[in-house]
C-alpha cells in the first residue's frame, strides 16, 4: 500500500513541476525583399548586393565550419563587397538590413 502512495506522490510531483519547462524563445525572421546577390559563383573577387529597400546592410561571411571570415557594412550608395581575400570554396553569407535578415550560400571560384 505504501508503494502505491509513493507512485501516486511521484506522479503528482512530476505533473506539478515537470511540465513547466520553458520553451526557447523563437525570433521571427523577416526575409529581405527582392534581394539580389550576384554573381554567384564569384570569379572576379567582387559580389554585388541589392534589395528593394535602399538602406544600409551588415554583411557577414562564414566558412563551412561556422567561423566568421569577413564582416563589413554597405551603405546606401555602396552595393559592392570585395571577397578577393577569401580562398576558393563554399561560404555562408548573412545579410542583415534593419530587422530583416537573409542567409545564402556563396561559392567562390
N, C-alpha and C positions, 0 to 999 in steps of 0.2 A: 504494500500500500504506500509506503514511503517513497518507493521508486516512482510510482505513478505521479505523486505530488511533485517530485523533483523534476520530472519531464514536463509537467504542466507549468511549473515555475520557469523553467528554462525557455519553453516556448513563449511564454508571456514576455519575458525579458527580451528575447530575440525580436518579437514583433514590436515591442515598445521602442527599442533602441536601434535595432539593426536595419530598419527600413528607412531611416532618416539620413542616408548618405547623401552628400552634396553632389549634384551633377556639375560637371565642368561648365563654366560659362562660355558659350559659343559666341564669337564675334561675327556678326553678319558681315559678309564681304560683298562689297558692291564692285562690279566689274567696270573698267574704264570703257566708256562708249566710243565706238569706232576707232579702236586702237590699231595702228599700223606699225609694224616692226619690219623693216626691210633694209638690205637684202638678208635673207636667212636661207641658206648658209652664207656666212660672211667670207669674202675672199680679199677685199681691199682694205681691211682694218678699220672700217667705219660702219656704224649702223645708224639708221635714221628712225626716229620715233615720233609719230604724230597721233593726235586724237581729236575728237570733236571739240573738247574743251581745250582752250589755248592757255592753260595755266601751267605753272612750273611743275616739274616732275622729279621725284627721287628715284634714281636707278641703282639697283644693287645686283651684282652678278656673282653667282656661287658656282663652284665646281661641283662635280657629281658626288663628292663626299660631303658637301654642305659647307665647305669653307668659303668665306667671303673673299673674293679675289679682286673685286673692283666696286667702288661706290662713288657715285657722282650725282650732281644735280643738273637739271636742264631748266633754264629759264624760259620765259615766253618766246623769245626770239631764237633760241638755240634748239635745234632738233637733232643734232649730231653727237654721237658718242664714239670716242676713239677707243677701240678694243685691240689695237695693234700690239700692245704689250702682252696679250694673252696668247698662250700656246694653242695649237690646233686641238680641237676636241669638242666635247659636248658640255654645255653650261646651262644653268638655270638663271633666267633674268627676271627680276621682280621690279615692276614699275608701279610707283605709288604716286597718285595725283589727288591731293586733298584726302578725302575719306575713301576714295576708290583705289583698288589695288588689283593688279593682274600679274600672273606668273606665266612665263612661256619658256619653251626650250630654245636654246640658242646654239647654233653649230658654227664653229669657226674652222675654216679650211686652211 
